[in-house]
Amino acid sequence: MIVITAATGNIGRQVLAHLLEADATTRVIVRDASKLPQPVRNHVEVVEGSHGDAGTVERAFAGADTLFWLVPPNPKARTVDEAYVDFTRPAAAALQRHGVKRVVDITALGRGTPWADRAGFVASSFRMDDLIASTGVAFRAVINPSFMDNIARQAVPIREKGLFFLPFDGDKKMPAAATRDIAAATARLLLDASWTGIGHVAVLGPEDLSCNDMAAIMAEVLGKPIRYQQVSFETYKAGFVERGMSDAMAQGMTDMARAKNEGLDNAEPRTPENTTPTSFRQWCEKILKPAVLG
Protein backbone atom coordinates (compact mmCIF):
# COMPACT_ATOMS: atom_id res chain seq x y z
CA MET A 1 0.00 0.00 0.00
CA ILE A 2 1.36 3.39 -1.08
CA VAL A 3 -0.04 6.52 0.59
CA ILE A 4 -0.03 9.74 -1.46
CA THR A 5 -0.31 13.18 0.12
CA ALA A 6 -1.16 16.40 -1.75
CA ALA A 7 -2.82 14.23 -4.39
CA THR A 8 -4.61 17.10 -6.12
CA GLY A 9 -1.56 19.38 -6.34
CA ASN A 10 0.68 19.89 -9.34
CA ILE A 11 3.25 17.26 -8.37
CA GLY A 12 0.99 14.94 -6.38
CA ARG A 13 -1.58 14.42 -9.13
CA GLN A 14 1.20 13.53 -11.59
CA VAL A 15 2.75 11.08 -9.12
CA LEU A 16 -0.67 9.53 -8.60
CA ALA A 17 -1.16 9.17 -12.36
CA HIS A 18 2.09 7.17 -12.61
CA LEU A 19 0.99 4.87 -9.78
CA LEU A 20 -2.42 4.27 -11.31
CA GLU A 21 -0.79 3.49 -14.64
CA ALA A 22 1.35 0.91 -12.83
CA ASP A 23 -1.77 -0.50 -11.11
CA ALA A 24 -0.24 0.08 -7.66
CA THR A 25 -2.41 -0.27 -4.58
CA THR A 26 -2.81 3.35 -3.53
CA ARG A 27 -4.44 5.37 -0.78
CA VAL A 28 -4.68 9.16 -1.02
CA ILE A 29 -5.08 11.85 1.62
CA VAL A 30 -7.15 14.81 0.42
CA ARG A 31 -9.06 17.54 2.21
CA ASP A 32 -11.96 17.25 -0.23
CA ALA A 33 -12.48 13.97 -2.11
CA SER A 34 -14.69 15.72 -4.67
CA LYS A 35 -11.56 17.39 -6.06
CA LEU A 36 -10.34 14.00 -7.25
CA PRO A 37 -11.65 13.07 -10.71
CA GLN A 38 -14.20 10.27 -10.52
CA PRO A 39 -12.03 7.81 -12.50
CA VAL A 40 -9.28 8.33 -9.91
CA ARG A 41 -11.67 7.86 -6.98
CA ASN A 42 -12.75 4.58 -8.51
CA HIS A 43 -9.21 3.18 -8.27
CA VAL A 44 -7.87 4.47 -4.94
CA GLU A 45 -8.75 4.45 -1.28
CA VAL A 46 -9.51 7.96 -0.03
CA VAL A 47 -8.89 9.38 3.44
CA GLU A 48 -10.34 12.87 3.82
CA GLY A 49 -8.55 15.41 5.97
CA SER A 50 -5.29 17.29 6.32
CA HIS A 51 -2.11 15.21 6.39
CA GLY A 52 -0.90 17.56 9.11
CA ASP A 53 -3.64 16.20 11.39
CA ALA A 54 -2.84 13.30 13.73
CA GLY A 55 -6.19 11.58 13.31
CA THR A 56 -6.00 11.74 9.53
CA VAL A 57 -2.53 10.20 9.28
CA GLU A 58 -3.46 7.52 11.82
CA ARG A 59 -6.22 6.36 9.48
CA ALA A 60 -4.14 6.77 6.35
CA PHE A 61 -0.98 4.97 7.48
CA ALA A 62 -2.70 1.83 8.81
CA GLY A 63 -1.43 -1.10 6.73
CA ALA A 64 0.76 1.12 4.52
CA ASP A 65 4.38 0.35 3.68
CA THR A 66 5.31 3.40 1.55
CA LEU A 67 4.53 7.11 1.84
CA PHE A 68 4.87 10.04 -0.54
CA TRP A 69 5.20 13.20 1.57
CA LEU A 70 4.66 16.71 0.22
CA VAL A 71 3.90 19.69 2.43
CA PRO A 72 1.11 21.91 1.03
CA PRO A 73 1.45 25.70 0.85
CA ASN A 74 0.65 27.58 4.03
CA PRO A 75 1.14 31.26 3.20
CA LYS A 76 -0.30 32.41 6.54
CA ALA A 77 2.03 30.34 8.75
CA ARG A 78 3.63 32.22 11.66
CA THR A 79 7.05 30.71 10.89
CA VAL A 80 8.51 28.66 8.06
CA ASP A 81 9.30 25.85 10.51
CA GLU A 82 5.62 25.79 11.46
CA ALA A 83 4.72 25.25 7.81
CA TYR A 84 7.24 22.44 7.27
CA VAL A 85 8.48 20.86 10.49
CA ASP A 86 5.50 21.27 12.81
CA PHE A 87 3.12 20.20 10.04
CA THR A 88 5.14 16.98 9.65
CA ARG A 89 5.34 16.01 13.35
CA PRO A 90 2.04 14.04 13.52
CA ALA A 91 3.03 12.02 10.45
CA ALA A 92 6.51 11.31 11.82
CA ALA A 93 4.98 9.88 15.00
CA ALA A 94 2.46 7.82 13.04
CA LEU A 95 5.17 6.35 10.79
CA GLN A 96 6.71 4.66 13.79
CA ARG A 97 3.43 3.41 15.22
CA HIS A 98 2.32 1.86 11.93
CA GLY A 99 5.66 0.49 10.79
CA VAL A 100 5.74 2.32 7.45
CA LYS A 101 8.92 1.15 5.75
CA ARG A 102 9.76 3.76 3.12
CA VAL A 103 9.16 7.50 2.69
CA VAL A 104 9.85 9.66 -0.36
CA ASP A 105 9.50 13.42 0.01
CA ILE A 106 9.87 16.54 -2.10
CA THR A 107 12.54 18.91 -0.91
CA ALA A 108 15.36 21.20 -2.05
CA LEU A 109 18.92 21.29 -3.30
CA GLY A 110 21.79 22.69 -1.26
CA ARG A 111 22.19 20.58 1.87
CA GLY A 112 25.68 21.07 3.30
CA THR A 113 26.33 24.32 1.44
CA PRO A 114 27.30 27.60 3.10
CA TRP A 115 23.80 28.93 2.33
CA ALA A 116 21.73 26.03 3.67
CA ASP A 117 21.05 27.36 7.18
CA ARG A 118 19.91 30.78 5.94
CA ALA A 119 17.90 29.72 2.92
CA GLY A 120 14.38 30.21 4.28
CA PHE A 121 12.05 27.55 2.95
CA VAL A 122 15.01 25.36 2.04
CA ALA A 123 16.43 25.37 5.58
CA SER A 124 13.07 24.34 7.01
CA SER A 125 12.61 21.64 4.39
CA PHE A 126 15.95 20.14 5.47
CA ARG A 127 14.76 20.09 9.08
CA MET A 128 11.59 18.36 7.86
CA ASP A 129 13.72 15.76 6.06
CA ASP A 130 15.77 15.17 9.20
CA LEU A 131 12.61 14.66 11.25
CA ILE A 132 11.32 12.02 8.85
CA ALA A 133 14.69 10.26 8.63
CA SER A 134 14.96 10.19 12.45
CA THR A 135 11.96 7.82 12.60
CA GLY A 136 14.06 4.96 11.23
CA VAL A 137 12.27 4.59 7.89
CA ALA A 138 14.14 4.09 4.64
CA PHE A 139 14.12 7.61 3.23
CA ARG A 140 14.71 9.27 -0.11
CA ALA A 141 14.59 13.03 -0.55
CA VAL A 142 13.77 14.09 -4.11
CA ILE A 143 15.81 17.30 -4.23
CA ASN A 144 14.95 20.01 -6.71
CA PRO A 145 15.92 23.44 -8.00
CA SER A 146 13.29 26.04 -8.89
CA PHE A 147 10.34 24.66 -10.84
CA MET A 148 9.86 25.71 -14.44
CA ASP A 149 6.13 25.51 -13.73
CA ASN A 150 6.30 28.47 -11.33
CA ILE A 151 6.97 30.81 -14.25
CA ALA A 152 3.46 30.07 -15.55
CA ARG A 153 2.18 32.09 -12.56
CA GLN A 154 3.46 35.14 -14.45
CA ALA A 155 1.39 34.38 -17.57
CA VAL A 156 -0.44 37.72 -17.33
CA PRO A 157 2.61 40.03 -17.34
CA ILE A 158 4.24 37.82 -19.97
CA ARG A 159 1.14 38.19 -22.17
CA GLU A 160 0.38 41.84 -21.49
CA LYS A 161 3.86 43.36 -21.02
CA GLY A 162 6.27 40.83 -22.47
CA LEU A 163 8.03 40.70 -19.09
CA PHE A 164 8.68 38.29 -16.26
CA PHE A 165 10.21 39.20 -12.92
CA LEU A 166 12.48 37.50 -10.37
CA PRO A 167 15.23 38.72 -8.03
CA PHE A 168 18.00 36.66 -9.67
CA ASP A 169 20.98 38.02 -11.57
CA GLY A 170 19.79 37.81 -15.17
CA ASP A 171 23.01 36.13 -16.35
CA LYS A 172 23.36 33.58 -13.54
CA LYS A 173 22.88 30.07 -14.92
CA MET A 174 21.04 27.67 -12.64
CA PRO A 175 19.24 24.35 -13.02
CA ALA A 176 15.45 24.31 -13.35
CA ALA A 177 13.15 21.29 -13.36
CA ALA A 178 9.74 20.51 -14.79
CA THR A 179 7.27 19.04 -12.28
CA ARG A 180 6.55 16.22 -14.72
CA ASP A 181 10.17 15.02 -14.29
CA ILE A 182 10.00 15.45 -10.51
CA ALA A 183 6.84 13.33 -10.44
CA ALA A 184 8.38 10.65 -12.65
CA ALA A 185 11.47 10.36 -10.43
CA THR A 186 9.26 10.20 -7.35
CA ALA A 187 7.02 7.50 -8.79
CA ARG A 188 10.00 5.33 -9.70
CA LEU A 189 11.10 5.39 -6.08
CA LEU A 190 7.62 4.68 -4.74
CA LEU A 191 7.22 1.68 -7.02
CA ASP A 192 10.65 0.22 -6.13
CA ALA A 193 10.61 -1.73 -2.86
CA SER A 194 14.31 -2.65 -3.00
CA TRP A 195 16.00 0.47 -1.67
CA THR A 196 17.03 0.96 1.96
CA GLY A 197 18.82 3.52 4.10
CA ILE A 198 18.82 7.28 3.71
CA GLY A 199 19.67 9.11 0.50
CA HIS A 200 18.53 11.55 -2.13
CA VAL A 201 17.65 11.71 -5.82
CA ALA A 202 18.25 15.00 -7.60
CA VAL A 203 16.17 16.34 -10.50
CA LEU A 204 18.16 19.01 -12.34
CA GLY A 205 16.55 19.32 -15.75
CA PRO A 206 18.67 18.98 -18.91
CA GLU A 207 20.75 22.18 -18.64
CA ASP A 208 21.52 25.23 -16.54
CA LEU A 209 19.90 28.42 -17.85
CA SER A 210 19.91 32.06 -16.84
CA CYS A 211 16.75 34.13 -16.69
CA ASN A 212 17.96 35.94 -19.81
CA ASP A 213 18.34 32.56 -21.54
CA MET A 214 14.77 31.71 -20.52
CA ALA A 215 13.46 35.01 -21.88
CA ALA A 216 15.07 34.30 -25.26
CA ILE A 217 13.52 30.82 -25.39
CA MET A 218 10.10 32.18 -24.36
CA ALA A 219 10.29 34.77 -27.12
CA GLU A 220 10.99 32.11 -29.74
CA VAL A 221 8.21 29.82 -28.50
CA LEU A 222 5.61 32.58 -28.03
CA GLY A 223 6.55 34.48 -31.18
CA LYS A 224 6.78 37.83 -29.38
CA PRO A 225 9.49 39.81 -27.56
CA ILE A 226 9.97 38.69 -23.95
CA ARG A 227 12.34 40.35 -21.53
CA TYR A 228 13.51 39.39 -18.06
CA GLN A 229 13.48 42.16 -15.45
CA GLN A 230 15.37 41.69 -12.20
CA VAL A 231 13.64 43.11 -9.11
CA SER A 232 15.16 43.83 -5.71
CA PHE A 233 14.77 41.33 -2.90
CA GLU A 234 12.79 43.97 -1.00
CA THR A 235 10.33 44.30 -3.90
CA TYR A 236 10.15 40.51 -4.20
CA LYS A 237 9.19 40.16 -0.52
CA ALA A 238 6.71 43.03 -0.68
CA GLY A 239 4.88 41.31 -3.51
CA PHE A 240 4.22 38.25 -1.37
CA VAL A 241 3.02 40.37 1.55
CA GLU A 242 0.68 42.30 -0.74
CA ARG A 243 -0.81 39.00 -1.91
CA GLY A 244 -1.60 38.00 1.68
CA MET A 245 1.44 36.02 2.78
CA SER A 246 2.60 36.41 6.38
CA ASP A 247 5.76 38.43 6.89
CA ALA A 248 7.65 35.34 8.10
CA MET A 249 6.70 33.29 5.04
CA ALA A 250 7.47 36.16 2.67
CA GLN A 251 10.87 36.51 4.32
CA GLY A 252 11.38 32.75 3.95
CA MET A 253 10.70 32.97 0.22
CA THR A 254 13.08 35.91 -0.06
CA ASP A 255 15.85 34.21 1.90
CA MET A 256 15.52 31.17 -0.34
CA ALA A 257 15.76 33.31 -3.47
CA ARG A 258 18.81 35.13 -2.13
CA ALA A 259 20.55 31.80 -1.41
CA LYS A 260 19.76 30.54 -4.89
CA ASN A 261 21.20 33.71 -6.36
CA GLU A 262 24.39 33.12 -4.38
CA GLY A 263 24.81 29.53 -5.58
CA LEU A 264 22.58 27.22 -3.51
CA ASP A 265 21.16 25.32 -6.50
CA ASN A 266 24.51 25.02 -8.29
CA ALA A 267 26.20 22.87 -5.64
CA GLU A 268 24.75 19.49 -6.70
CA PRO A 269 27.06 17.80 -9.24
CA ARG A 270 25.30 17.13 -12.54
CA THR A 271 25.31 13.47 -13.57
CA PRO A 272 23.58 11.47 -16.33
CA GLU A 273 21.20 10.12 -13.66
CA ASN A 274 20.02 13.51 -12.38
CA THR A 275 19.93 15.22 -15.77
CA THR A 276 16.23 14.85 -16.52
CA PRO A 277 14.67 15.11 -19.97
CA THR A 278 12.18 17.97 -20.14
CA SER A 279 13.87 21.05 -21.58
CA PHE A 280 12.72 24.58 -20.85
CA ARG A 281 11.74 24.91 -24.51
CA GLN A 282 9.58 21.79 -24.31
CA TRP A 283 8.00 23.05 -21.11
CA CYS A 284 7.24 26.41 -22.75
CA GLU A 285 5.58 24.67 -25.69
CA LYS A 286 3.45 22.39 -23.52
CA ILE A 287 2.64 24.53 -20.46
CA LEU A 288 3.57 28.18 -20.85
CA LYS A 289 2.33 28.80 -24.39
CA PRO A 290 -1.25 27.65 -23.69
CA ALA A 291 -1.26 29.63 -20.43
CA VAL A 292 -0.09 32.83 -22.15
CA LEU A 293 -1.81 32.59 -25.53
CA GLY A 294 -4.81 30.47 -24.62
N, C-alpha and C positions, 0 to 999 in steps of 0.2 A: 504494500500500500504506500503510495506516494501522496503526501499532502502538499498542496499548492496554496500559497498565500498571494494576496494582491492579484487574484485571478482575472480581474476585469481591467487591470492596468495595461500599459503599453507593452511592458516586458512580460508580465504574468500571463496575459492572454495568448501571447505567442509561444511561451513555454508550454502552456496547456495544450495548444494545438499540436505541438510535436508529440506530447504524451498520448493524446487521443489517436493520432496517426499510428503510433506504435502499439495501440491497444493496451496501454498500461493501466493497471487498477489505480484509480485516482480519486482523491477526496479534495474538495476545494473549500477554503474559508472565504466567505464574502459577506459584506454587511447586508446586501440586498440581493437575494437569489434571482429576482426578476431581471437583474442586469446581465445575467448569463443568458446567451441565446438558448432557445428551447432545445435545439439539437445537442448542445453541450450538456444541458441539465439531464438529458436522457441517458448520458453515458458516464456521469460522475456522481459521487456522493457529495452532498452539499451540507456544510455546517454554516449557519448564519451567525454573524457577529463579527466583532473586531478581533484580529489576531493579537492585539495587545491586551486582551481581556483573559484573565485566568480561567474562567469557566468555559470560554470558547475553545481555548487550546486544549483544555482537559478533554473535551468531547472530540476534538479533531485529531489528537495524537493517539487515541486509544487504538491499538492494533497496527499502528503505522511503523514502517521501518526507515522511511526516507522523507525529508522535509526540504521544500524550497522556501527560503526565507527572504522576503523583501519588505522593507519598512515603507509604509505609505507616506505621502507628504503630510506634514503637520505645520503649516505656515504660522500658526498662532502659538506654538510651543514657547514656554518661558525660557528654555535653554535648548541648545542643540543636543546635549546629552539626554534631556528628557525625551526628545523626539526619536532618538536612536537607541540609547542604552536602556533607559527606564521602560520604554515600550517593549523591549525584548525580554525583560526580566521574567514575566510570567511564563513565556515560552521556554526559556532556559531551564526553569524549575520543572516544567512539565516534561521536557525531553528526558530528564533523568528518571522521573517517576514511571514513564511509559516505555523506557528502553528503546527509544528511537536510535537507530544505528548510524545514520548518515544525514548530514545537513549541508546544503549548498546555499550560499547567500550571494547577494549582489552588493558589491562594495567598490572601493576605489584603488587607484594606483598610488604609489608613493610611500608605502610602509618602509621605515628605516632611513628615510631621507632627512636632510636638515629641516625640511619644511613640514614634516608630518604632524608634529605636535601643535602647530599653529595654523592648521589648514581648515579650520571651521568644520564643515560637514564631514570632511575626510577624516579628521582626527576622531570625531565621535563615531564614525563608521568603523574605525579600527578598534575602538573600545567595545563596540557591539560585537565585532568578530571575536575578540578575546573572550568576551563573556560566553559566547556560544561554544568556542573551543574548550573552555574550562570545564564544560559539563562532561567531557570524556567521549563525545561522539567523534566519529570520523568526519572531518570538516574540510570543505573546499570553498574558498572565497573566489568568486568570479570577479576579477579586478578590472576596472574600466577607466578610460579617460572620459572626456566630455562626450555626450551623445550627439551624433549628427542630428537626431530627431528633435533636439531642443531648438534648433534654428527655425524649425517650422512654426514655432510660437511667434516668430517675427514676420509671418506671412504678410500682414497688413502693411508695415513700413516697407517691406521689400516690394510689394505690389504698387503702393501709392507713391513712394519716394525713391525707390531704387536703392535703399540703404538697409544695412543691418548693423547692430551696435553690440559691442562687448568691451570689456576693459583690458583686453590683451593687446600687447604690442602687435601691430598689424603684420610684421615680418617674422614673428616667432613661429617656427614650425613645431607642431605638436601632433600626437596621434588623436584620432577621433574615431568612434565606433558607431555602427548602426545597431539599433536595438534588435534587429532581426538576427544579427550575428551573435549578440549577447545571449539571446534566447536559445539559439541553436547550441552554443557551447554549454549552457546551463542544462538543457535537456539531455545532452549526451552524458553528462555526469549523473543526472538523476536516474537514467536508464541503465547505468553501469553499476552493478553491485559488487565489483571486484576491488575497488579502491579502499584504502585504509589510511589512518594517520591524518595529519594536518598539512594542508598545502594550498596552493592557489593556481588558478588558470587565468591568464591575461587575455584580453580581447583588445587588440590595438588597431584594428582596421588595416588596410593594405599599404598606407603610406602616411608620413607626417606632412601636414599642410599648415600653412599660415592662414590667417583670416583674409589676407589679400589674395592668396591662392584660391580660397573658397569663393571669394567675390568674383574672380575671373571665371571660375567654373560655372557658378550660378548664372552669370551673364550669358555664357554660351548656351546653357541649357534653356534658359528662359527667353532668350532672344531679345534682351533689353539690357541697357547699362545697369550694373549693380556695383555699388561701392561699399567698402567696409569703413565704418567710422568708429575709432576708439573713443570711449568715454572714460572719465575719471572713475576711480573706485568709489569716491563719494557720491557721484551721480548714480552709479550702478546700485549702491545700497539704497539711496533715496527712492529709486524706482520700485524696489521691493516693498519698502515701507508704504509708499503711496498706494500700492495694490493690496494693502491690508496685512502684510507680513509683520510679525513682531520684530522689535528692534534686534533681539538676540538672534533670531533666525536670519534676518537680513544681514547682520554682521557675519554670521556663519557662512552665508553664501559669498560674501565679499572676501572673507579671509581665504576661502577655498580658491576663489578666482585669483587672488594675489599670489597664492602659492603655486598655482598652475603657471602663472606668468613668469614666475621665478625658476621653474624647472621641475615641479612636482611630477608631472605626467611623462617627462622625458627620461626618468630614471630606470624604467623597466627595459631590459635589453630586448630588442626585437629578434624574434626567432621565426622559423617557418611555421611552428606550431601556433604562435600567438598572432601571426599576421593573417587576419581574417579577410574574407573575400569581397565584401560589399564596398565598392569605392564611393567616394563622395559624389562623383558624377552619377553613378547608378542611383544613389539615394536621392539626388536632386530630381532625376527623371521620374522615379517611382513615387516619391513622397512630397518633395517640395513643389514641383511643378504643378501638380493638381491643387495643392493648397493655395498657391499664389494665383494661378490662372483659372482655376475652376474647371 
